[in-house]
C-alpha cells in the first residue's frame, strides 16, 4: 500500500521525535549521533564502584533507549519475547510485555533474537523482533498494534532498529533477497509505504534523518550505496556509491556532511582485492553435471563462507545473477566515506559530485563512527582507535586503548568531555577528546573500568547518568 501525504505531510514539519530529539529515544541517541546531553558523568565505575543500580535481565543485545524518565529494552527466552520499561532513576521495573515466540531462526552466534533496539517516545514504544514483527505499545506497555514481518533470510540475522519520524515508524529490512524500507503509521501500524531495495543484501544499518526544504529524508546505507528516501512518499531521491557489500554501522550526519563506514571482508581491503573468473569460465571449470549452475559440491576453490554469502536464494546452487553479485562483492572496498547530501531537487547518482573524501584503510565492522569536539573517531578490534579530520579525512592519530585491547561491538558514545569505548569483554575505557589543532595528538586513556560481563549493546547517556547493558544486566552509573 502506498498512501503518500495522508499522514506524513505534517510529519515532515513535526519532527520533535525525530531529527531534533534531545532524548536517547533511538539506537545511538539523538539522530544516531552517539552524543549525550550535558551533565557530570563518571570516570571510575563498575560493579564494585557504587552503581546507582544493577538490574538483572533476560538475554538480549538491544541497547538501552531512554524516553520520559524510563529505560526501554528488549529480551527473549525460548518461548517469549519481552519489551521492558524500567524507572531510569531507580531501576524499578514499571512494566514488562511478554509476547509468544512463533519462530526460531538460526542466526550468527554474535547476534540473537533481541538485537534491534526499540524506538520510544513519551506515549509509545516500538519494538522489532525479527522472529515476530513490529509491535506498538503505549506508555503503560499495552499492545496497541502488531505488524507480522518475516521470516527473513539474512546471512548474519537481522539487526537494524526502528526509528521515529513524526507520525511514522521507519524500519529498514535488508536481507539476501527482497530487501525493503517500510514506513508504518505510529497510531495503528498501517503500512504507509514500502520501497524495495534491490541492491541491498546482508546488512544491519539503522538509518538517520535529515531535514531539507523538501521535507525529511531518510539516509539509509545498504550494500554498495547510501540512499536518501523522502519520508512523505518513500521515493529514493539520490544515492552515492562506494560502500562495501555488507553494511552494519549507522551513518552520522553532522553539519553538511554524512559519514558512513563499512567493512565487508579482508579481501575488500585495497591491495587485497581479487577478480573471480567469469561465470562462463566458472561453469567450464566446475559445472560437472552440465546444468548451467554451480552446486556446492562443484564449487572447488571457493570456501563455504563465500558460497554462503553469494547463494542469495539459499538453495545450494549458484546462478549467473548470483555470480554477478559475487563479482560486485569482490570489487567493493572497505572504508569510511564523507558525503555531501543532495541539495533540494537533486536526484539520482551523486557519487562523483558529492563524495568529499574516503578513507580506505581498515575500518570497523560494527561500531559506528563518533564525531565529538571536532574529531571523527572509529574503534576497531584490538582496541585500535583511529581519529580523522572530519573535513579532509586526514588521519590525526591512531593508537590502542591500553588496558582495553579487545573486540568491539558497541559503538562509542560521548558527553561531558568524555568518550566511552566499551569492549566485548566489558572493558569500559574513558578517553579524553583529542585537540584537533594539535599536531599528532596521542590518545589519552584516563581510565579502564572492567565490568566483568560481556557487552554487545551500545551505552546510553542521560544528564549525569551512563547506562550500560551487559549480557546479564543493565547498569546505571553516575558521577563519583
KOLZA-873786 format. One record per residue: residue in one letter; x, y, z of N, C-alpha, C, O in turn. Coordinates in steps of 0.02 Angstrom, whole numbers, plus 50000, padded with zeros to 5 digits. Atoms other than C-alpha are relative to their C-alpha. Layout:
N
aXYZXYZXYZXYZ/...
//
This chain:
480
x500424994050000500005000050000500445006250000500955006450035/x499614993850003500645017449958499515005850009499125007249964/x500454994549986499735032150038500405006250017500355008750073/x499594994249985500945046750024499575006050016499075007349982/x500304993649986500415062750105499424999750049499285004950080/x500595000049957498905056750207500195001550073499845005350106/x499814998849931499825056450372500705002850007500895005150061/x499304998149993501615061050331500145007149980500705009549991/x499864993150019501425078550262500155004250062500635008050064/x499884996349938501275085550438500624997450036500955001150071/x499425002949966502615073550499500655003249979501125003650018/x499394996950023503905082250393500155006550036500725008950036/x499914993949962503625097850498500054998450075500445001650110/x500015001649929503275089850667500534994750014500384988850015/x499455004849994504965081950697500294999750070500874998050080/x499755000049932505095083250885500234993250023500654992750068/x499795006749981505265064450896500464997049948500514990949943/x499565002750052506495062850753500675003550001501065002650048/x499334997350008507975072950694500205004950054500795005850067/x499834994949951507855086150831499924997650072499985001650118/x500115002549933507525074950981500635000650043501194999550019/x499444999649953508615077851134500054993850044500544993050079/x499985006049959508185061351217500354994449962500434994649901/x499685005950030509075044851188499444995249979499374989850006/x500635003450016507495038951101500064994849945499554992149923/x499895004850054508275027650969500714997350007501094999750049/x499325002649999509845017450936500505005649989500455009349940/x499474995050001511365028550968499775007150016500125011950000/x500204993549975510345042851038499765004849947499555002649894/x500314995050045509825059150955500244999449928500825000949912/x499875001050071509755055350769500644995949987500984996949937/x499445004650010511095042050792500695002950010501185000049987/x499354996749993512485054050842500454996750052501064997050047/x499605002849946513035044750999500235005250051500655003750093/x499804994749954513195061351093499435001450047498865002750026/x500514999149949512265063551256499955007250024500345011550002/x500114993249975511625078951348500515001950053500904997750076/x499554997549948512575089651472499844996850068499274994850080/x500075002949933512845083251649500624996150018500924992949975/x499395003349979514285076451750499944992449994499444989550017/x500005007250010514725058551704500604996950035501095000350048/x499475003249960515815045651793500624998449959500604997749898/x499365002350028517635041351760500154993050026500314988549988/x499895006449967517835027051884499324997050017498934999950054/x500655003349987516375014851887500074992649988500564990349957/x500005007250009515964996451890499584996750053499305000150096/x500415003549950515084982951991500205001450072499785001250117/x499764998849932516164986852142500095007450015500345009250068/x499914992849989516135005652122499335003649997499235008249957/x500614996449987514415010852175499545001349942499395007249928/x500514998650051513225008452029499365002550033499195000650088/x500644997649975511605017752052499514994150004499134993550052/x500375006349996510765001252010500294995049951500634996849903/x499865005550046511054984451929499384995749998499174993050049/x500625003850009509514975751859500144993949956500304994849897/x499915005950042509684957651800499484999849944498905001849954/x500445000250058508924954851627500054993249965500564989849970/x499955005850044508484940251514500475001649942500675007449934/x499544998750055509604938151360499735005049950499125005749941/x500184995250052509614951551226500595004549987500975006150032/x499454995450018510834962751133499755007149986500145011449969/x500264993350015509674977751111500295005050049500425003450107/x499704994749959510364994151177499465003650040498895003950019/x500494996349960509525004151315499785006449964500195010049935/x500304994150032508355017751250499635003950055499285000950096/x500274995749947507795032551358499465004649973499555007849922/x500534995450017506165041951350499555000950060499354996050092/x500484998449947505065050651479500184996950067499754994450102/x499795002649935506105045151627500024992550005500024989750061/x500005007350000506125026951576500564997349956500775000549908/x499525003650042507395014651508499624994249968499294990350002/x500365005250037506705003151373500494995149968500994997249938/x499585005350028507474986551321499564994349975498974993949991/x500345006250019507004970251237500434994150021501034994750034/x499665006249980507454952351282499594994149974499064995049944/x500355005850026506944934651242500134993950043500614993750081/x499895006749975506754916851303499864995249943499744997449887/x500145004850053506484900851205499285000549977499124998649920/x500715000150017504604903751208499695006949995499135007549971/x500314993449998504344922551227500495005549982501105004749986/x499634993850008504914939951180499765004950053499175004950072/x500174995449947504964953751310500195007249980500735008349952/x499844992950004504864972651299499925002750071499405001850103/x499964998449929505354980251466500115007550009500505010649973/x499914993049982505204997651542500215000350074499874997650118/x499754999149932506225002351696500015007450018500085011749974/x499924993249977506225018051801500735002049992501184998650017/x499324998150016507765027551743500405002150061501015002050060/x499654997949939508175033751919500144994350047500674994050078/x499955005249949507895018152023500134993049971500374988650007/x499955006650029507925003551901499404995650013499384989949991/x500605003949987506224997751963499644998349935499595002649891/x500365002050060505274987851832499305003050001498915001750047/x500654996950005503754997851777499514995749962498924995349981/x500425004850035503074985451652500444995449957500994997149938/x499685005050043503554970051552499464996949956499014993649982/x500485002950047502574964951396500314993749971500844993949940/x499765006450025502784946651352499574997949940498964998549941/x500335002150061502364940151178500254993149981500854991749982/x499825006850018502334922151122500465000049939500345003549891/x499535000750056503784917351009499744994749952499654988949970/x500295004550050503124909650849500534996349959500414990849936/x499485002950042504764906250756500665000050038500735003550089/x499335000149972506564902350798500504999449943500644993849920/x499534999950056507784907550662500714999350025500905002550073/x499305000649982509584902050673500395006049974500355007649915/x499614994150019510744917150672500724999050022500884994350059/x499305000149980512594920550692500065000250076499645003250110/x499925000549927513244917050868500095006850033499965007550092/x499904993349972513644935550890499365004249998499345009850022/x500654996750003511834940150855499524996150045499704990850070/x500515004049966510244934750944499315002649983499245007249942/x500694998650019508354935850939499745006750024499195008650005/x500214993449976508274952751028500575004949992500795008050040/x499464995350014509634962950944499765007049983500065011950006/x500224993250015508644977650871499775003750063499455000750107/x500224995949943508364991850995499325003149983499135003749925/x500654996950011506664999851019500085007349981500625010249989/x500074992750005506155017450969499455001950049498964998350056/x500474998549946505225026451107499865007550004500295011649987/x500194993249985504295042451149499635000050067499594994950101/x500374999549938503305048751297499374995750000499154993450052/x500655003650002501735039851236500024993649959499494990849944/x499995006250038502355024851138500694996849997501205000250000/x499395003950007503665011151121499904995249942499374992149936/x500075003850061504005002050958500584995149996501164997049991/x499495005249995504924985450961499964995449939499424993449918/x499965004650057505514974750815500354993750021500934993850042/x499725006649989505804956250841500004996349932499474995049905/x499985003250067506414947750679499594993649995499354991949941/x500405006250001505534931550728499275001150014498904996450028/x500704998549986503884940450753499765005849956499305004849915/x500214994150037503724957950680500095006350041500485006550088/x499974993549966503464975850737499395000950043498824999750021/x500554999249952502414979550892500005007250026500535009950042/x500074993449971501744996250951499664999550068499114996950073/x500274999949932501464998451139499855007250021500165011949995/x500094993449971500755013051236500485000750059500884996350072/x499514998549947501685020951383499944995350059500384995250102/x500095004749945500985007751502500134992849979500014988150018/x499835006750022501534992851399499424996149971499474990149961/x500575003450032499834989051323500124999849924500265004949893/x499905000750072499984982251147499425003249962498845001549973/x500524996650040499044993551025499944997149931499404997049902/x500025003050066499514985250862500604995649989501104995950025/x499455004650017500604972150782500014999149924499494998249893/x499915001450071501304970250606500464993949993501064994450003/x499575005950011501904952450572500475001349942500285003949890/x499494999150052503524952650471500434993749997500494990150047/x499575005850007504684939350403499614993849979499024994349962/x499305001249978505314926150404500515003249953500375004449894/x499474996750037506944933750347500574995249987500684990450024/x499405003950017508464926350262500585004849995500715007749943/x499434995449996509974936550317500604995950023500554992050070/x499415004149988511734929350319500194999850074500384994650100/x499834999849929512034935150499499395000750045499475000750106/x500594998449961510244937950555499865007549997500305011449981/x500204992950005509294954450564500285003950060500415001150113/x499714996049945509954968950668499815007349999499925010750049/x500174992950003509304985950609499425001550047498984997450058/x500514997949952508224995650733499515004849968499705008449921/x500484995050025506635005650700500195007050024500515007850076/x499924993049979506695024650707499325003549992498895001249955/x500614996150004505325037650730500125006249957500645009449960/x499974994050041504965051450605499305002949998498885000749958/x500674997249996503465061950650499494994750018499554991650071/x500525004949987501935050650638500174993149973499734988849970/x499815006450031502915036250560500534996450042500944999550076/x499465004349977503965021750620500324997249937499994994149896/x499645002050061505295018050488500464994250017500824994450067/x499605006049988506155001150476500314997649935499974996749885/x499645002850058507484995050354500054992550009500294990150061/x500015007349998507304976550316500444997249944500194995249892/x499535002750050508864971050222500134992750014500264990650070/x499865007149995509104952650187500274997749932500395001949888/x499695002550062509774941350049499625002249937499925004549889/x500434998150055508314944749933499405003850027499235003150086/x500624996549982506774956049937500105004950057499675005650100/x499884994849950507564969650045499535005849987499325007049930/x500454994350007506474984850078500065004750059500345002850111/x500074995349945506215000350184499255001550004498935002649953/x500724999549990504485002350260499845005450052500205006050102/x500244995149951503555016450348499314997850025498874996249985/x500635002149968502165011950471499705006050037500065010250063/x500344995049961500865023250549500104998550074499954993050097/x499885001149929501325025550732499374998250038499394994650087/x500625000949962499505025450786499694993149993499444990450042/x500345006450011498885009250708500424994849965500184989249954/x499575004950032500365000750623499874999049927500204994949895/x500145000750071499625002850450500615001849958500975006549974/x499444998550044500905002350310499845006249959499345006449923/x500094993950037501075019850239500314999649931500035001849881/x499685001450064502305014950103500544994850012500794994150068/x499435004649998503605001750065500365000549934500065000549880/x499584998950059505045003849944500524994449995500904993450043/x499505005250008506094989449876500715002949999500825008549977/x499294998350002507984990049899500364994249966500704990249999/x499755006050035508534977649764500764999150004501014993649997/x499275000549996510394981849783500244997350067500804994950073/x499795001549932510404978049970499934992550014499434989449996/x500035007049979510814960850038500134999750076499765002750114/x499865000549929511594956550206500165006850028500605010350003/x499874993449971511524971950316499615001050063499104997750075/x500314998749934511054978950486499995007450017499905009150076/x499924993049985511204997850470499335003350017498845002549981/x500574996049981509955008850561500075007049969500605010049975/x499934993750035509575024750462499985006150046499845005450106/x500084993749965509605043050515499575004649957499415003049900/x500444995450034508535057950467500355006549984500825008650018/x499734993550021508935074150377499425004649981498995002849941/x500514995150017507855089650369500225003849937500785006149933/x499864996450062507755097650196499415004649984498895004250016/x500554995850024506715110650107499444996149969498894998749961/x500505004350029505785096150028499734995050051499464989850031/x500225004649949505365087950194500564995550025501134996050002/x499505004549972506265074550294500234994849950499844992249911/x499705005550037507445062450209500254994750048500474996250103/x499735005749963507915045150274500644998049965500634996149907/x499355001950028509765041550248500164992850022500304991650080/x499955007149985509945022650237500574996749962500534996149901/x499475003850034511575013450199499764993049984499334990250018/x500125006950018511494996750112500584997649958501085001149951/x499465002750041512554985750002500175004949944499755006449902/x499724995950054513624997049891499775007350000500115011549969/x500294993350007512545012749917499785003050066499594999450112/x500394996249952511965026250036499435003149961499565006749912/x500584997650037510195030649981499595004650045499505003250104/x500444995449966509095045350031499294999149974499164999649914/x500705000950018507215042050034499595005750029499715007950086/x500464995049974505865055250051499524996850050499224991750035/x500455002849949504865052350210499285000049977498904995549994/x500704999450018503245057950131499764994449955499204992149961/x500235005050049503215045049991500464993949993500284989249958/x499555005850005504695033150013500404999649936500734994549924/x499645000250064505425037649844500745001350011500935005950048/x499274998949997507325036049826500165006449962500055006849901/x499854993550031507895053949792500705000149968500785001949910/x499324999950024509775052049775500394994550035500184991950086/x499585005149970511155039749812500735001249982500895004749933/x499284999650011513045038449824500294993050005500164989450054/x499685006550001514035022949778500675000250037500915005650055/x499345000349970515675017049855500044996350066500584995850095/x500005003949938515145006950007500134992649985500034990449928/x499905007250011515604988550031499344996249996498804999250002/x500605004150012514394974250005499604998750063499014997050058/x500365001449938513934972450187500075006050047500625008150062/x500014994149957513424986950299499684998550067499154995350070/x500265001149933513164986650486499955006550041499525007050085/x499984994049958513565003950555499465005049981499195004949926/x500484994750010512395018650574500355006249972500895007949996/x499684994050025512785034150470499985005650051499585005550098/x499944994449954513245050250557499925006449960500315007849915/x500124993750034512525066850498500225005750045499975006450101/x499744994349961513465082250558500105005849952500515005449905/x499934994350044513265099250477499774998249929499224995749919/x500185001450070513295097350288500334993849973500414993049913/x499695006250023514145080250283499694994050036499464994450093/x500205006449972513635062250311500624995550000500974995149949/x499435004649995514955049850372499724992950010499284991850051/x500245006849994514695031250349500584995249986500934995949936/x499465004950009515915016750371499714993049989499174991450013/x500215006850012515794998950310500594995449988501104997449961/x499485005050008516824983150311499684993449980499254990950016/x500285006350023516424967550211500424994150021500184989750058/x499555005649986517924955750222500715002349987500815007449956/x499304998150012519834956150221500155000849925500575004949907/x499864999650071519784953550032499755006549970499925008249913/x500234993550024518904970450016500465005750018500305011550004/x499504994849988520434979750077500375001649935500574997149899/x499614998350059521284989549938500684996650002501034996950052/x499385003950003522764979149883499904992650010500314988649989/x500165007049989521944962849936499494997349950499354991349949/x500565002050042520594962549803500214995249945500764995649918/x499895004950052520454948349680499435000449950498885002949966/x500515000250052519494946149518499824992849987500244988949966/x500185007050011518504930049506499954998549925499915003249885/x500125001750071518334920649341499305002049980498865002950023/x500684998750024516834924749233499564994050014499804988550029/x500455005549987515284914249256500104994449949500074988549965/x499885005150052515624905549091500634995950017500634989850008/x499385003549981517394901349149499884995550060500154990050063/x500145004049941516734895349317499604993749982499724988350009/x500385005950022515474884049232500444994949965500394988949978/x499565004550036516794876849118500454996150048500604990350036/x499555003349952517904872949268499634995650051499914990850075/x500325003149943516574867149392499344996549986499144992250025/x500685002750011514894862649313500044992949973500004991649913/x499885006950020515134843949313499384996749969499454992549926/x500605003250027513314839349277499695003949942499185001849915/x500214996350059513104852549141499325003250004499005004249953/x500674997049994511514860549212500025007649998499505010850009/x499954992850005512164878349193500005003650067499925009750070/x499954997249932512314880949381500584996650037500834991450015/x499455002849961513644877749512499724997850068499485001950107/x500215002649935513194866449658500565000750050501155001650032/x499494999349948514084867449824500544994849992501134996250002/x499505005350009514934850849789500455001349941501004998649937/x499614998650059515554857749623500455006150009500885007549967/x499664993549991516234874049695500704999250029500865002250080/x499315001049977518024868249714500385006649994500345010149944/x499614993949999519164882549761499625005950030499915011350037/x500394994749968517754892749839499794997750069499494992350076/x500135002149931517564892250028499254999750014498855002849978/x500705000349979515944887950115499755007050018499165008650008/x500204993249981515934905950179499765003749938499205006449938/x500194996150059515904913750006499414996949964499005000549936/x500595003250030514684900849940499375002350037498875003950006/x500584997849961513504905350083499835007249989499245009149989/x500124992850011513724923950051499635001149934499155005049932/x500274998450066513304923349866499404995749980499074997049930/x500605004150014511974909649871499395003650029499125001650080/x500534995749972510634922949894499344996450007498954998150052/x500635003749995509204910949863500034994350050499524991250064/x499905005249949509924898749992499764993149976499494989250016/x500225006450027509554884049876500584995249984500474989949956/x499435004350013511324877049866500245000149929500654995949910/x499824999450071511504882449684500185007249984499855011850009/x499814993350021512394897349607499785001249929499994997749883/x500234997950066511504905649461500465005549973500895008050009/x499594994750030512264918349341499915006650036500395010450044/x500124993749964511424932849435500375000250067500615005450088/x499655000349936512194927049599500765000649988501115003450030/x499294999250016513894925849515500165007349985500705009850002/x499914992950012513684943849456500045003850066500435008550074/x499964997149932513364948449638500684998650030500975003050062/x499345001949975514964939149684500535004749972500975007050009/x499514995450031515934949849561499955007050030500465010250040/x500094993449969515184965649635500265000050072500565004950094/x499765000549931515564959749812500765000650003501035004450043/x499275000049997517394956649774500315006549974500885008149991/x499734993750025517614973149682499875005850047500165011250038/x500154994649953516894983449827500585000850050500984996250059/x499454998449955518054991649953499755002050069499255005550076/x500124997649932518044993750141500185007450005500585010049966/x499794993149989518145011450207499465004250032498915001950045/x500484995049976517305026850276499975005649949500495007849924/x500114994750049516565040050161499705006150034499305005450080/x500334993749983516135058250190499615002249939499895003149885/x500454998850056514645062550081499625006650011499365007850066/x500414994049996513835079250045499304998149976499224996049919/x500675002050020511955076250044499765004049939499995009549926/x500274996750058510975080549889499615006350019499275006450070/x500374993849989510265098149877499284999149977499114994249943/x500705000350020508415101649852499954999349924500255003249887/x500105001050072507885095049683500514995549968500404993249911/x499505004550029509455084549657499764992850005499504990750057/x500235007050001509065066649608500524995749966500944998149928/x499585004850035509965050949553500684999150031500775000450091/x499345001949977511765045749568500445006350009500605009749960/x499604994149984512795059349655500714998050020501065002050052/x499365002549976514365048849682500585004549983500965006550027/x499424996250021515595058949581500005007050030500525009450053/x500034993049977514985076149635500005000750075500235005850101/x500154999149929514575072749818500424995750047500314996050107/x499535003549957515935060949883500575004850016500985006449973/x499524994949981517005073249981500684996850013501194999449989/x499385003749991518325060850040499844992950020499294991450042/x500065006949977518595042450076500654997950033501194999950013/x499435002849964519745033550197499944992449994499464989550020/x500085007050019520075015850138500444995250040500514989450020/x499625004749959521175008550273499504996150043498904996950037/x500455004449962520494996050397499535004050044499755008350083/x500514996649960518865002050474499594994650037499644988750020/x500375005049961517674993650599499474996449959499224998949909/x500565003650028516434980250552499345002550027498875003849989/x500644998449969515084985150676499965007050031499495010650016/x500094993549966515425000650783499945005849950500315006249901/x500104994050042514795016850706500495005350020500775005150075/x499524994649983515885032450699499695004950050499085005150059/x500204994849952515805046550827500365006449982500975006449975/x499694993550013516105064850789499895004250063499325006150079/x500054996549936516495074050951500545005350006501135003849998/x499544994349991517295091050979500505000649943501095001649953/x499614998650060517925092350801500434994349975500844995449931/x499605005750022518685074850782499534994149987499064992950025/x500395005950018517965059250698500374993850024500954992750006/x499685005949970518315043050793499684993649974499084993249960/x500235006850014518195024650745500394995350046500994996350058/x499655005049959518595009750857499954993349965499414991249944/x499955006350034519164993350783500204994650049500424996150105/x499775005549959519514976150853500745000950017501125003549977/x499334998949975521104975950954500055006550038500595008550061/x499994993649965520584992251035500365005549962500635010149993/x499664994950040521295002350891499515005749985498995004649954/x500404994150012520575019850886500345004349947500925006249954/x499754995650054520785029950726499625006650005499015006750007/x500304993349998520485048750734500155003649935500725004049914/x499944996750065520165058250573499765007250005499355009050046/x500264993350011519945076250523499344999349962499364996849905/x500635001250035518085076450478499925003949936499505002249895/x500064996050061518345089550343500404997349942500214998149884/x499545002250053519765081250247500104992449998500324989849947/x499855007149996519865063050304500714998550019500914992750021/x499315001049980521665065650356500024996650069499664998550115/x499935003349936522195053950496500395004550049500955006650035/x499684995949949522585064050652500394995850050500924997850073/x499695004249950523015049750767499744992949993499184991849970/x500225007049996522945030950785500384996750057500994997150061/x499685003349943523275021150943499534995050032498944994750017/x500395005149965522705007051054499735002650066500035006950098/x500284998749935521585008351204500374995650050500174989950063/x499595003949955522905002551327499574997650060499245001650093/x500415002949948522094990751451499334997649976498954994550014/x500645002150027520614987751336500094997349929499714998949884/x499865003050065521374978051190499544993949993499664988750023/x500525005050002519874967751139499595001049936499735005549897/x500484999150054518484965351010499485005150022499345005950081/x500484994749985517184979250997499384999149956499424998849895/x500655000250033515334977850953499605006350015499245008849972/x500344993849982514644993051047500335005949965500935006149956/x499744993950030514825009950963500205004950056499925004850110/x499804995049950515725024051055499465005350010499095007049964/x500464994549983514695037451143500405005250039500945003850065/x499634994749967515185054051220499545005350029498975006250006/x500324994249968514645068451333500475002250056500924998550076/x499634997549942515365079151472500764999849990501134998750038/x499285000150012517075079851388500314993250007500914992750019/x499755006949993517235060851395499744995849943499174996549922/x500215004850050517195047251263500034993150032500524991450066/x500045006649970516655029751315500044994749944499634994749898/x499935005850044517255014151222499914993850044500274993050093/x500145005949959516554997651290500114993849957499804993149904/x499805005850040517304981151229499554994050013499124994150058/x500405006149993516554963851209500074996950069499584994350096/x499895002949934517334958051373499785004650056499885003050115/x500244995549949516574972851463500535004650028500495006650086/x499494995249979518114983951473499785006949976499785008349916/x500274993450016517445001651479500545005350008500735007150063/x499464995150000518775014251430499725007049996499275008449956/x500184992950000518575032751469500595003849969501165003249993/x499464996850039519565043551347499865007549995499295009649984/x500064992850011519895062151339499975001549925500334998449887/x500014998250071519425070151171500675003049978501025006250017/x499394997250028520875074651059499895007449982499335009549969/x500014993150023521295092651018500135000049925500684998349904/x499905000450073521025094150829500545004649975500795003749919/x499484995450022522275108350821500704997850018501195000949996/x499345002549979523695098450900500284995449946499934991449917/x499675004250049524955090350784500154993250030500464992750082/x499895006949979524985071250801499804999050073500224996850113/x500215001049930523955070650963499994992650018499874988349975/x500005006949977524065054851067499364998650039499105002950074/x500605002049966522585045251133500114999950075500604997050099/x499924999449928522335049051318499474995850034498904998150044/x500465004549965521525034151406500045001750075500545000450107/x500014997749931521025040951576499894994250048500204993950101/x500195005349954520275025151650499724994249960499374995349910/x500325006050027519815007251603499644996550057499954994650107/x500425002949947518385000051705499754993149979499354992549933/x500245006750017518134981051700499324998750030499234999350091/x500685001449976516294976651711499914992750019499444991050055/x500045007049982516604957951723499454996249963499334990449978/x500545003150040515194954251598500075002349928500265008149916/x499934998250071515184954151408499505005249981498955005750010/x500434994550023514434968851315499965000049924500484999949890/x500124999350072513664969551141499575006149985499545008349927/x500454994350009512454984151167500395006550007500885006950043/x499714993349996512895002451143499735003750061499125003650071/x500254996449940512805012851304499545005849981499535008149924/x500444994350008511525026651327500185005250053500435003450107/x499814994649955511775043651410499395004550012499045006549966/x500474994949978510585054851508500395004950043500975003650059/x499634995449957511045070051613500254996650064499864994250104/x499675002949941512295063551744499854992550008499874990050064/x500125007249997511875045351700500304996749939500244999149883/x499745004350052512775032151599499704993050009499774990050062/x500335006549997511795016251560500374995149954500474996549895/x499655005150038512705000551504499644993350009499544991050066/x500305006649997511854984151461500534994849986500874995049935/x499575005850010512894968451482499564994149980498964994849973/x500395005950016512374950851436499594997650059499174993150052/x500345002349941511744948951613499545005250031499065003450065/x500364995049961511064965651673500045006849967500425007949919/x499944992950018510764984251649500295003650061500045003050117/x499674995849950511924995751748499835007349988499785009549931/x500034992750003511645014051787500565002750043500615000950102/x499454997049963513165024151840499925007649999499675010549951/x500034992849994513265042051898500685002750021501154998850030/x499364997049980514645054351947500224997450068499814995850111/x499745002749938515785048552085499815004650059499985003150116/
//
